[in-house]
Amino acid sequence: MKQSLDKILIAAVTPFFLDKGADWFTKNLKEIEENREANQFWRRNALIFEVGKQIKLSEFLRNIAELGYTKVWEAQHRGEFSQRGGVVHIFPINSDKIFAFEFEGNIIASVSEQIQNFSETRRSPPRFGEGLSAKKITGFANGDYVVHIDHGIGVYRGLTQTETQKDADIIIEYAPPRDRPNFPDLLFVPTIQIKKLSPYLGFKKPEIHRLGTRAWNLTKKKAKEDIVAYAKELLKTLAERKTAVRWPYEAFPDLEEELISNFSYEYTPDQKKAVEEIFSDMSKNAPMDRVLTGDVGFGKTEVAVLAAFRAALNQKQVAVMAPTTILADQHTEVFKKRLSGFGVEAARLTRLESGSQVKEILKKIEAGSIDIVIGTHKILSKTIKFKNLGLLIIDEEQKFGVSHKEKFSAIGGSASSGKKIVTPDMLTLSATPIPRTLHLALSGIRAISAIETPPEGRLEIKTYVLPKNSAKGGSASGGKNIIKEAITFELARNGQIYFLANRIHKIPQLLEELKKLKTAARIGILHGRMPEEKIVKTMHEFRERKLNLLVSTTIIENGLDLSNVNTLIVEDSTKLGLSQAHQLRGRIGRGDKEAFAYFLYPAQQLKEKAAERLEALERYSWLGAGLELAKRDLEIRGAGNILGRAQSGTAFRIGLNLYFELLDEAIADLRHRKS
């Protein structure tokens, strides 16, 4: 379906306009036209094209390129345009639609709005509630893969409702019969039966089932057999953990309340609940094994500080393990700042410490005079002998390898003292949570607390996914204008910027490009091949605002908490995983200022999976979207790291949501039989 239009506004790709939204341009079109008459800025950055306007096609294309738009084979994202003969497709940043400009000679003959519709080769039942209303009712978007518990995997195709129906039907498309390949079968599911449907989460594009065959029932039966066997292994693991015992931790209400009151922010309800759950675990006589999930910047570290404080008050030592030296260094500052006033001794153990310093720290750990040691995987070294290790806190467990994880539960006790090695309490922090269904399925195996509410005053990070023009074969002004204006805006409000370079060898070239922009930024460099001392020195200078623009690799991904950094520019976001990009976005917007994240990409080289990741990143940008992003990440790249090879095939055949639902049922059934 196409809707003809007479006048189209195309706004330049600049941060000033990106912040407005499509509705703003529609409401203010008349005022924009008036501004163009009197103001050179508006004439240069907001062009209006009308049907019947005389303009050469080459001039039209040049005007669009000068606005910062990138020419691609097929325009699919904001800031892109494509050309096929005398037809130009443009996706303006000031619209939610793609427009087709059709030329006849040197005249714009027509402008039409491109609207995607059901394939004309398929049966199109009457539908209502397309878009937002249907999404609210079902939670699905048109084209999503879904799993019906009785019929298998299909494709969601919206809602339908006849005049005689009280409630709507959900339309699920299934594979077509062999004799009618262009007419897929449709299943109409009453909305009151929506619980029979769940989103398909898997590793790649799934096989769509046929209606009325035995294939789905056979698939589900085999999956159940595999899942029951896996559930037995999990319960065996749980039983082994329950045999370990320790003395319960004692509470110190007055001191703990004083520490909480000294915190710079009010605890959110979810933080309070997480603390209660952790303290409840610590009050029992069995070691804790709890995962604390929460979006980036939602206060997981503060909860960990409180848990470490209770352990220290009970004369137990605490080990905090981080994936990078930078994060270990920052954790050291935080723990010392929060706990030094209470007589708690914290020390850092990384490659930054000299040989003599390491020897001194190791002596104090063995003697018990250091309460909390914070470091990287160096903490797993056999040279470390804890006097009385009680709690191990692991930040971003997914960043550690399998060999590291195997050592996690074997570092308690003292080998030299002849004591039995005892598994310490374990608290794992993760900003990229696994699916909610896994939380339910593994309840009792690993307890999980979730922080889902943002801190008070936290603002949503404005996220823009835009093409970065290359100097080859076209104007490079668009990408550079975005970068320059973003930097200039942030510096004007005395803020700081992260500029992400994906490859170390590209940093010198990017530095030259940044210098040519003449923004007067004080630039620092950070990457993993720098000496550790230089890394920490650069971060300290950036933290103290001696530098206001940091050109860095993904080394900044984990744990940096600087409230004055509110702009992130990613030079090539196609090189990032979805969870990684979300982590990086979480490095900004940690104060009370509005933050902006610009994920640029080379439009000419955009691959399908990279496009899917970028689309999800822009779509799931609200506060607390980490869980939804983690689900989408599972769809795009798979979840073998969660289940392992043996179970991944089973989960792929039926989808992760149904897999974990059946796993939950199997665990409950096996427990019931044993009781």
C-alpha positions as CSV (number, residue, x, y, z in Angstrom):
1,M,0.0,0.0,0.0
2,K,1.3,3.4,-0.9
3,Q,0.1,6.8,0.1
4,S,0.9,9.8,-2.2
5,L,2.3,12.9,-0.6
6,D,2.8,16.5,-2.0
7,K,5.5,17.8,0.3
8,I,8.3,16.1,2.3
9,L,10.7,17.5,4.8
10,I,14.2,15.9,5.1
11,A,16.1,17.0,8.2
12,A,19.9,16.8,8.4
13,V,21.6,14.0,10.3
14,T,22.7,16.0,13.3
15,P,22.4,15.5,17.1
16,F,20.2,18.6,17.3
17,F,17.5,17.0,15.1
18,L,18.0,13.4,16.3
19,D,16.8,14.5,19.7
20,K,13.4,15.7,18.4
21,G,11.5,12.7,17.2
22,A,9.2,12.4,14.2
23,D,6.1,13.9,15.9
24,W,8.0,17.1,16.7
25,F,8.7,17.7,13.0
26,T,5.1,17.1,12.0
27,K,3.7,19.5,14.7
28,N,6.2,22.2,13.8
29,L,6.3,22.0,10.1
30,K,4.8,25.4,9.5
31,E,7.3,27.0,11.9
32,I,10.2,25.2,10.3
33,E,9.1,26.5,6.9
34,E,9.1,30.1,8.3
35,N,12.5,29.6,9.9
36,R,13.9,28.5,6.5
37,E,12.9,31.8,5.1
38,A,14.9,33.8,7.6
39,N,17.6,31.5,9.0
40,Q,20.5,30.1,7.2
41,F,20.9,27.2,9.6
42,W,17.4,25.9,8.8
43,R,17.9,26.5,5.1
44,R,21.0,24.4,5.2
45,N,19.8,21.6,7.5
46,A,16.1,21.2,6.7
47,L,15.2,20.7,3.0
48,I,11.6,20.6,1.7
49,F,10.9,18.8,-1.6
50,E,7.5,19.1,-3.3
51,V,5.9,17.2,-6.1
52,G,6.3,19.0,-9.4
53,K,9.6,20.7,-8.2
54,Q,12.1,21.1,-10.9
55,I,15.5,19.7,-9.8
56,K,18.1,17.5,-11.5
57,L,18.4,14.0,-10.1
58,S,22.1,14.5,-9.6
59,E,21.5,17.7,-7.7
60,F,18.8,16.1,-5.6
61,L,21.2,13.2,-4.7
62,R,24.0,15.7,-3.8
63,N,21.6,17.6,-1.5
64,I,20.7,14.4,0.3
65,A,24.3,13.4,0.8
66,E,25.2,16.9,2.1
67,L,22.5,16.4,4.8
68,G,24.6,13.5,6.1
69,Y,22.7,10.6,4.5
70,T,24.5,7.5,3.4
71,K,23.9,5.9,0.0
72,V,23.2,2.1,0.4
73,W,21.9,-0.7,-1.8
74,E,18.5,-0.7,0.1
75,A,17.5,2.0,2.6
76,Q,16.4,0.2,5.8
77,H,17.6,2.5,8.6
78,R,17.3,6.2,9.4
79,G,19.9,8.3,7.7
80,E,20.1,6.1,4.5
81,F,19.0,6.5,0.9
82,S,19.2,4.3,-2.2
83,Q,18.6,4.9,-5.9
84,R,17.2,2.6,-8.7
85,G,17.1,4.5,-11.9
86,G,14.8,7.5,-11.5
87,V,13.5,6.3,-8.1
88,V,15.2,7.4,-4.9
89,H,14.2,5.8,-1.5
90,I,15.0,7.9,1.6
91,F,14.6,7.0,5.3
92,P,14.6,10.5,7.0
93,I,15.6,10.9,10.6
94,N,12.5,13.0,11.1
95,S,10.1,10.2,10.1
96,D,9.1,6.6,10.9
97,K,8.6,5.8,7.2
98,I,10.7,5.4,4.0
99,F,9.7,7.7,1.1
100,A,10.1,7.0,-2.6
101,F,10.8,10.0,-4.8
102,E,10.1,9.2,-8.5
103,F,11.7,11.5,-11.1
104,E,10.5,12.1,-14.7
105,G,13.3,14.0,-16.4
106,N,14.3,16.9,-14.1
107,I,11.0,17.0,-12.1
108,I,9.9,15.2,-9.0
109,A,6.8,13.4,-10.4
110,S,5.6,11.8,-7.2
111,V,6.4,11.0,-3.6
112,S,5.0,7.9,-1.9
113,E,5.2,6.5,1.6
114,Q,6.4,2.9,1.8
115,I,4.3,0.7,4.1
116,Q,5.1,-2.9,4.6
117,N,2.1,-5.2,4.3
118,F,1.2,-8.9,4.4
119,S,2.6,-10.7,1.3
120,E,0.1,-10.5,-1.6
121,T,0.7,-14.2,-2.3
122,R,-0.7,-15.1,1.1
123,R,-4.2,-15.2,2.4
124,S,-4.8,-11.9,4.2
125,P,-7.5,-12.4,6.9
126,P,-9.2,-9.2,8.2
127,R,-7.0,-7.8,10.9
128,F,-7.3,-5.0,13.5
129,G,-4.8,-3.6,16.1
130,E,-1.8,-3.6,13.8
131,G,1.3,-2.1,15.5
132,L,1.1,-0.8,19.1
133,S,-2.3,-2.0,20.1
134,A,-1.6,-5.6,19.0
135,K,1.8,-5.5,20.6
136,K,0.2,-4.5,23.9
137,I,-2.3,-7.3,23.7
138,T,0.0,-10.2,22.8
139,G,3.6,-8.9,23.4
140,F,4.5,-10.1,19.9
141,A,5.5,-8.1,16.8
142,N,4.4,-9.1,13.3
143,G,6.9,-11.7,12.0
144,D,8.0,-13.0,15.5
145,Y,8.6,-16.7,15.8
146,V,6.3,-18.2,18.5
147,V,5.8,-21.6,20.0
148,H,2.3,-23.1,20.5
149,I,2.5,-25.8,23.2
150,D,0.2,-28.1,21.1
151,H,1.1,-27.2,17.5
152,G,4.8,-26.2,17.5
153,I,6.8,-23.3,16.0
154,G,5.0,-20.7,13.8
155,V,5.1,-17.0,12.9
156,Y,2.9,-14.4,14.6
157,R,0.8,-12.5,12.0
158,G,-1.3,-10.1,14.1
159,L,-4.9,-10.2,15.3
160,T,-8.3,-10.7,13.7
161,Q,-11.8,-10.1,14.9
162,T,-15.2,-10.5,13.2
163,E,-18.3,-8.5,14.0
164,T,-19.8,-11.5,15.8
165,Q,-16.8,-12.2,17.9
166,K,-16.5,-10.9,21.5
167,D,-12.7,-11.4,21.7
168,A,-10.0,-11.3,19.0
169,D,-8.0,-14.2,17.6
170,I,-4.2,-14.4,17.4
171,I,-3.1,-15.4,13.9
172,I,-0.2,-17.9,13.8
173,E,1.2,-18.8,10.4
174,Y,2.5,-22.4,9.8
175,A,4.3,-24.1,6.9
176,P,2.2,-24.5,3.8
177,P,1.1,-27.9,2.4
178,R,3.2,-29.3,-0.4
179,D,0.4,-28.8,-3.0
180,R,-0.1,-25.2,-2.0
181,P,3.4,-23.7,-1.4
182,N,2.2,-20.1,-1.6
183,F,-0.7,-20.5,0.9
184,P,0.6,-21.2,4.4
185,D,-1.8,-22.7,7.0
186,L,-3.1,-20.3,9.6
187,L,-4.0,-21.1,13.2
188,F,-6.5,-18.8,15.0
189,V,-5.9,-18.8,18.7
190,P,-8.4,-17.0,21.0
191,T,-6.7,-14.4,23.1
192,I,-8.0,-16.1,26.2
193,Q,-5.7,-19.0,25.3
194,I,-2.6,-16.8,25.0
195,K,-0.8,-18.8,27.7
196,K,-0.4,-21.5,25.2
197,L,1.9,-19.2,23.3
198,S,5.4,-18.2,24.1
199,P,8.1,-16.4,22.1
200,Y,10.6,-18.6,20.4
201,L,14.2,-18.0,21.6
202,G,16.8,-20.0,19.8
203,F,20.1,-20.1,18.0
204,K,19.1,-19.4,14.5
205,K,16.1,-19.3,12.2
206,P,13.9,-22.2,13.3
207,E,12.0,-24.7,11.2
208,I,8.3,-23.8,10.9
209,H,6.1,-26.8,11.7
210,R,3.1,-28.1,9.7
211,L,-0.3,-28.2,11.3
212,G,-1.9,-31.6,11.8
213,T,1.2,-33.8,11.7
214,R,3.0,-35.9,14.4
215,A,6.3,-34.1,14.0
216,W,5.8,-31.6,16.9
217,N,4.6,-34.2,19.4
218,L,7.6,-36.5,18.6
219,T,10.0,-33.5,18.9
220,K,8.4,-32.5,22.3
221,K,8.5,-36.2,23.6
222,K,12.2,-36.5,22.8
223,A,13.0,-33.1,24.3
224,K,11.2,-34.1,27.5
225,E,13.4,-37.3,27.8
226,D,16.6,-35.3,27.4
227,I,15.3,-32.6,29.9
228,V,14.4,-35.2,32.6
229,A,17.9,-36.6,32.4
230,Y,19.4,-33.1,32.7
231,A,17.1,-32.3,35.6
232,K,18.4,-35.4,37.5
233,E,22.0,-34.1,37.1
234,L,21.0,-30.6,38.5
235,L,19.3,-32.1,41.5
236,K,22.3,-34.3,42.2
237,T,24.4,-31.1,42.2
238,L,22.0,-29.4,44.6
239,A,22.1,-32.4,47.0
240,E,25.9,-32.3,47.1
241,R,25.9,-28.6,47.9
242,K,23.4,-29.1,50.7
243,T,25.9,-31.4,52.5
244,A,28.2,-28.5,53.1
245,V,27.7,-26.6,56.4
246,R,29.1,-23.5,58.1
247,W,28.2,-21.3,61.0
248,P,25.4,-18.8,60.2
249,Y,26.4,-15.2,59.9
250,E,25.4,-12.9,62.7
251,A,23.6,-9.6,61.9
252,F,24.9,-6.2,63.1
253,P,21.9,-4.0,62.6
254,D,23.3,-0.7,64.0
255,L,26.5,-0.8,61.9
256,E,24.8,-2.1,58.8
257,E,22.1,0.6,59.0
258,E,24.9,3.2,59.4
259,L,26.6,2.0,56.3
260,I,23.4,2.1,54.3
261,S,22.6,5.7,55.6
262,N,26.1,6.8,54.4
263,F,25.3,5.8,50.8
264,S,24.9,8.7,48.4
265,Y,21.6,7.5,47.0
266,E,18.4,6.1,48.4
267,Y,18.2,2.3,48.0
268,T,15.6,1.2,45.4
269,P,12.9,-1.3,46.4
270,D,14.7,-4.0,44.4
271,Q,18.0,-3.2,46.1
272,K,16.4,-3.6,49.5
273,K,14.8,-6.9,48.5
274,A,18.1,-8.2,47.2
275,V,19.8,-7.3,50.4
276,E,17.1,-9.1,52.4
277,E,17.5,-12.2,50.2
278,I,21.3,-12.2,50.5
279,F,21.2,-11.7,54.3
280,S,18.6,-14.5,54.6
281,D,21.0,-16.8,52.8
282,M,23.9,-15.7,55.0
283,S,21.8,-16.4,58.2
284,K,21.5,-20.1,57.2
285,N,24.1,-22.8,58.0
286,A,24.6,-23.7,54.3
287,P,26.9,-21.8,51.9
288,M,25.2,-19.2,49.8
289,D,25.2,-19.5,46.0
290,R,23.3,-16.6,44.7
291,V,23.3,-14.7,41.4
292,L,22.5,-10.9,41.5
293,T,21.3,-9.6,38.2
294,G,20.5,-6.0,37.3
295,D,20.9,-3.6,34.4
296,V,24.0,-1.6,34.1
297,G,24.2,1.1,36.8
298,F,21.3,-0.2,38.9
299,G,23.3,-0.6,42.1
300,K,24.6,-4.2,42.2
301,T,28.0,-3.1,43.6
302,E,26.5,-1.4,46.6
303,V,24.6,-4.6,47.5
304,A,27.9,-6.5,47.2
305,V,29.5,-4.0,49.5
306,L,26.9,-4.6,52.1
307,A,27.2,-8.4,51.8
308,A,31.0,-8.1,52.2
309,F,30.6,-5.9,55.2
310,R,28.5,-8.5,57.0
311,A,31.1,-11.2,56.2
312,A,33.9,-8.9,57.6
313,L,31.9,-8.2,60.7
314,N,31.7,-12.0,61.3
315,Q,35.5,-12.2,61.1
316,K,35.3,-13.8,57.6
317,Q,37.5,-12.8,54.7
318,V,36.1,-11.7,51.4
319,A,37.5,-12.1,47.9
320,V,36.2,-9.9,45.1
321,M,37.1,-11.0,41.6
322,A,36.8,-8.7,38.5
323,P,37.5,-9.5,34.8
324,T,39.8,-6.5,34.2
325,T,42.4,-4.5,36.1
326,I,40.5,-1.3,35.6
327,L,37.4,-2.7,37.2
328,A,39.4,-4.2,40.1
329,D,41.0,-0.8,40.6
330,Q,37.6,0.9,40.7
331,H,36.1,-1.7,43.0
332,T,39.1,-1.1,45.4
333,E,38.4,2.6,45.5
334,V,34.6,2.0,46.1
335,F,35.1,-0.7,48.9
336,K,37.8,1.4,50.6
337,K,35.7,4.6,50.5
338,R,32.6,2.8,51.8
339,L,34.2,0.6,54.5
340,S,37.4,2.2,55.7
341,G,35.5,4.2,58.3
342,F,34.4,1.0,59.9
343,G,37.9,-0.5,60.4
344,V,37.6,-2.9,57.4
345,E,40.9,-3.4,55.6
346,A,40.7,-3.8,51.8
347,A,43.6,-4.4,49.5
348,R,44.1,-4.7,45.7
349,L,45.9,-7.7,44.2
350,T,46.6,-7.2,40.4
351,R,49.5,-6.9,38.1
352,L,49.9,-3.3,39.2
353,E,51.4,-4.4,42.5
354,S,55.2,-4.8,42.7
355,G,56.7,-8.1,43.8
356,S,57.4,-6.8,47.3
357,Q,53.9,-5.4,47.6
358,V,52.4,-8.8,46.5
359,K,54.5,-10.6,49.2
360,E,53.3,-8.2,51.9
361,I,49.7,-8.5,50.8
362,L,49.9,-12.4,50.7
363,K,51.3,-12.4,54.3
364,K,48.5,-10.2,55.5
365,I,45.9,-12.4,53.8
366,E,47.3,-15.5,55.4
367,A,47.5,-13.8,58.8
368,G,43.9,-12.5,58.5
369,S,44.7,-8.8,58.8
370,I,43.3,-8.1,55.3
371,D,39.5,-8.4,55.4
372,I,38.7,-7.9,51.7
373,V,41.1,-8.6,48.8
374,I,40.1,-7.3,45.3
375,G,41.7,-8.4,42.1
376,T,41.5,-10.2,38.8
377,H,41.9,-14.0,38.2
378,K,45.2,-13.6,40.1
379,I,43.0,-14.3,43.2
380,L,42.8,-17.9,42.0
381,S,46.5,-18.4,42.4
382,K,47.7,-21.3,44.5
383,T,50.1,-18.9,46.3
384,I,47.2,-17.2,48.1
385,K,46.3,-18.8,51.4
386,F,43.3,-17.3,53.1
387,K,43.1,-17.6,56.9
388,N,39.3,-17.7,56.9
389,L,37.7,-17.0,53.5
390,G,33.9,-16.7,53.9
391,L,32.6,-15.0,50.8
392,L,33.6,-14.9,47.1
393,I,32.1,-12.1,45.0
394,I,32.5,-12.6,41.2
395,D,31.7,-9.6,39.0
396,E,30.6,-10.5,35.5
397,E,31.2,-14.2,35.7
398,Q,30.6,-14.7,32.0
399,K,33.8,-12.9,31.3
400,F,35.8,-15.7,32.9
401,G,36.8,-18.9,31.2
402,V,35.8,-22.4,32.0
403,S,39.1,-23.1,33.8
404,H,38.6,-20.1,36.1
405,K,35.0,-21.2,36.9
406,E,36.2,-24.7,37.9
407,K,38.5,-23.1,40.5
408,F,35.8,-20.8,42.0
409,S,34.5,-23.4,44.5
410,A,37.9,-24.7,45.5
411,I,39.7,-21.7,46.9
412,G,38.3,-21.8,50.4
413,G,40.3,-23.1,53.4
414,S,44.0,-23.3,53.8
415,A,46.0,-26.1,52.1
416,S,49.0,-25.6,54.4
417,S,46.9,-25.9,57.6
418,G,45.6,-29.3,56.7
419,K,42.0,-28.2,57.0
420,K,39.4,-29.5,54.7
421,I,38.8,-27.2,51.8
422,V,35.3,-25.6,52.3
423,T,33.3,-24.0,49.5
424,P,32.8,-20.3,50.5
425,D,29.6,-18.4,50.1
426,M,29.4,-17.2,46.5
427,L,27.7,-14.0,45.1
428,T,27.8,-13.6,41.4
429,L,27.0,-10.2,39.8
430,S,25.7,-10.0,36.2
431,A,24.5,-7.1,34.1
432,T,23.4,-9.3,31.2
433,P,20.8,-11.6,32.8
434,I,19.7,-14.9,31.4
435,P,16.1,-15.3,30.5
436,R,13.5,-15.0,33.2
437,T,12.3,-18.6,32.5
438,L,15.8,-19.8,33.4
439,H,15.5,-18.0,36.7
440,L,12.4,-20.1,37.4
441,A,13.8,-23.3,36.1
442,L,16.9,-23.2,38.2
443,S,15.2,-22.0,41.4
444,G,16.7,-24.1,44.2
445,I,19.8,-24.8,42.1
446,R,21.1,-21.3,42.1
447,A,19.1,-18.6,43.9
448,I,18.7,-15.4,42.0
449,S,17.9,-11.8,43.0
450,A,17.0,-9.3,40.3
451,I,17.3,-5.5,40.5
452,E,14.9,-4.2,37.8
453,T,14.1,-0.7,39.0
454,P,16.5,2.2,38.1
455,P,17.9,4.6,40.7
456,E,15.8,7.6,41.3
457,G,16.5,10.4,38.9
458,R,18.2,8.1,36.3
459,L,17.2,9.2,32.8
460,E,16.8,7.0,29.7
461,I,19.9,7.1,27.4
462,K,19.0,8.6,24.0
463,T,20.3,6.0,21.5
464,Y,21.0,6.6,17.9
465,V,22.1,4.0,15.3
466,L,23.4,5.8,12.2
467,P,25.5,5.1,9.2
468,K,29.0,6.5,9.2
469,N,29.9,7.7,5.7
470,S,33.2,6.6,4.5
471,A,35.6,8.8,2.5
472,K,35.5,6.3,-0.4
473,G,32.9,6.8,-3.0
474,G,30.9,9.5,-1.2
475,S,30.8,12.4,1.2
476,A,32.3,11.8,4.6
477,S,30.8,14.9,6.0
478,G,27.7,13.2,7.5
479,G,29.6,10.9,10.0
480,K,32.1,13.6,10.9
481,N,29.4,16.2,11.5
482,I,27.7,13.8,13.9
483,I,30.9,13.2,15.8
484,K,31.9,16.9,15.9
485,E,28.5,18.1,17.0
486,A,28.2,15.4,19.6
487,I,31.6,16.3,21.1
488,T,31.0,20.0,20.9
489,F,27.6,19.7,22.7
490,E,29.1,17.6,25.5
491,L,32.1,19.8,26.0
492,A,29.8,22.9,26.1
493,R,28.1,21.5,29.2
494,N,31.5,20.6,30.8
495,G,30.9,16.9,30.2
496,Q,33.1,14.1,29.1
497,I,33.0,11.6,26.2
498,Y,33.9,8.0,25.5
499,F,35.0,7.5,21.9
500,L,35.1,3.8,21.2
501,A,37.7,2.4,18.7
502,N,37.2,-1.3,18.1
503,R,40.8,-2.0,16.9
504,I,44.0,-0.7,18.5
505,H,45.7,-0.2,15.2
506,K,42.9,2.2,14.1
507,I,43.5,4.6,17.1
508,P,46.3,6.7,15.5
509,Q,44.1,7.3,12.4
510,L,41.1,8.2,14.6
511,L,43.2,10.6,16.7
512,E,44.1,12.5,13.5
513,E,40.5,12.6,12.5
514,L,39.4,13.9,15.9
515,K,42.2,16.6,15.9
516,K,41.0,17.8,12.4
517,L,37.5,18.5,13.9
518,K,39.1,21.2,16.1
519,T,36.8,20.6,19.1
520,A,39.5,21.6,21.7
521,A,39.0,18.3,23.5
522,R,41.7,17.1,25.9
523,I,42.2,13.6,24.5
524,G,43.5,10.5,26.3
525,I,44.1,7.0,25.0
526,L,43.2,3.6,26.6
527,H,43.7,0.1,25.4
528,G,44.8,-3.3,26.7
529,R,48.3,-3.3,25.3
530,M,49.3,-0.3,27.4
531,P,51.3,-1.0,30.6
532,E,49.0,-1.5,33.5
533,E,50.4,1.5,35.3
534,K,49.6,3.7,32.3
535,I,46.1,2.3,32.0
536,V,45.3,3.2,35.6
537,K,47.0,6.6,35.4
538,T,45.0,7.5,32.3
539,M,41.7,6.5,34.0
540,H,42.6,8.5,37.1
541,E,43.3,11.6,35.0
542,F,40.0,11.0,33.2
543,R,38.2,10.6,36.5
544,E,39.7,13.8,37.8
545,R,38.6,15.5,34.5
546,K,42.1,16.4,33.4
547,L,41.0,14.7,30.2
548,N,37.5,15.1,28.7
549,L,37.6,12.7,25.7
550,L,38.8,9.2,26.0
551,V,39.6,7.2,22.9
552,S,39.4,3.6,24.1
553,T,38.8,0.0,23.1
554,T,36.2,-2.1,24.8
555,I,38.4,-2.1,27.9
556,I,36.0,0.4,29.4
557,E,33.1,-2.1,29.0
558,N,32.9,-3.3,32.6
559,G,32.3,-1.3,35.8
560,L,33.4,2.2,35.2
561,D,31.1,4.6,37.1
562,L,31.7,8.2,36.1
563,S,28.7,10.5,36.4
564,N,30.2,13.2,34.3
565,V,30.6,11.0,31.1
566,N,27.3,11.4,29.2
567,T,28.2,10.9,25.6
568,L,29.3,7.6,24.0
569,I,30.4,7.5,20.3
570,V,31.1,4.1,18.8
571,E,33.1,4.4,15.6
572,D,32.1,1.0,14.2
573,S,29.3,-0.7,16.2
574,T,29.1,-3.7,13.8
575,K,32.1,-5.2,15.7
576,L,30.2,-5.4,19.0
577,G,28.0,-8.1,20.4
578,L,24.6,-7.0,21.6
579,S,25.2,-7.5,25.3
580,Q,28.6,-5.9,24.9
581,A,27.1,-2.8,23.3
582,H,24.5,-2.6,26.1
583,Q,27.3,-2.8,28.6
584,L,29.1,0.1,26.9
585,R,26.0,2.2,26.8
586,G,25.7,1.7,30.5
587,R,29.0,3.5,31.0
588,I,27.2,6.8,30.5
589,G,24.1,8.4,31.9
590,R,25.0,7.5,35.5
591,G,24.2,11.0,36.9
592,D,21.3,13.4,36.5
593,K,22.2,14.7,33.0
594,E,20.6,13.4,29.8
595,A,23.0,11.0,28.0
596,F,23.5,10.3,24.3
597,A,24.9,7.1,22.7
598,Y,25.8,7.2,19.0
599,F,26.4,3.8,17.4
600,L,27.8,4.4,14.0
601,Y,28.3,1.7,11.3
602,P,29.7,1.4,7.8
603,A,26.5,1.2,5.7
604,Q,28.1,-0.4,2.7
605,Q,29.4,-3.4,4.7
606,L,26.4,-4.0,7.0
607,K,25.8,-7.8,7.4
608,E,22.5,-9.3,8.4
609,K,23.3,-10.3,12.0
610,A,25.0,-6.9,12.6
611,A,21.9,-5.2,11.4
612,E,19.8,-7.3,13.7
613,R,22.0,-6.4,16.7
614,L,21.8,-2.7,15.9
615,E,18.1,-2.7,15.4
616,A,17.6,-4.4,18.8
617,L,20.0,-1.9,20.5
618,E,18.0,1.0,19.3
619,R,14.7,-0.7,20.0
620,Y,15.5,-1.8,23.6
621,S,17.0,1.5,24.9
622,W,14.7,2.1,27.9
623,L,15.9,1.8,31.5
624,G,16.0,-1.8,32.6
625,A,15.9,-3.2,29.1
626,G,18.9,-5.5,29.8
627,L,16.7,-8.6,30.1
628,E,14.9,-8.0,26.8
629,L,18.3,-7.4,25.2
630,A,19.7,-10.6,26.6
631,K,16.7,-12.5,25.2
632,R,17.3,-11.0,21.8
633,D,21.0,-11.7,22.0
634,L,20.2,-15.4,22.6
635,E,18.1,-15.4,19.4
636,I,20.9,-13.8,17.3
637,R,23.9,-15.7,18.5
638,G,22.7,-18.6,20.6
639,A,22.9,-19.8,24.2
640,G,25.4,-22.6,24.2
641,N,27.3,-20.8,27.0
642,I,24.3,-21.2,29.2
643,L,23.3,-24.8,28.5
644,G,26.4,-26.5,27.1
645,R,26.6,-28.5,23.9
646,A,24.6,-31.5,25.2
647,Q,21.4,-29.5,25.8
648,S,21.7,-26.8,23.1
649,G,20.3,-29.0,20.4
650,T,17.3,-29.9,22.5
651,A,16.6,-26.2,23.3
652,F,17.0,-25.3,19.6
653,R,14.3,-27.7,18.5
654,I,11.6,-26.5,20.9
655,G,12.8,-22.9,21.8
656,L,14.4,-21.8,25.0
657,N,11.2,-20.6,26.7
658,L,9.5,-24.0,26.3
659,Y,12.8,-25.8,27.2
660,F,13.0,-24.0,30.5
661,E,9.3,-24.4,31.2
662,L,9.7,-28.2,30.7
663,L,12.9,-28.2,32.8
664,D,11.0,-26.5,35.6
665,E,8.3,-29.1,35.5
666,A,10.8,-32.0,35.4
667,I,12.6,-30.6,38.5
668,A,9.3,-30.1,40.4
669,D,8.2,-33.7,39.5
670,L,11.5,-35.3,40.5
671,R,11.4,-33.5,43.8
672,H,7.8,-34.6,44.5
673,R,8.7,-38.2,43.9
674,K,11.7,-38.1,46.3
675,S,9.5,-36.5,49.0
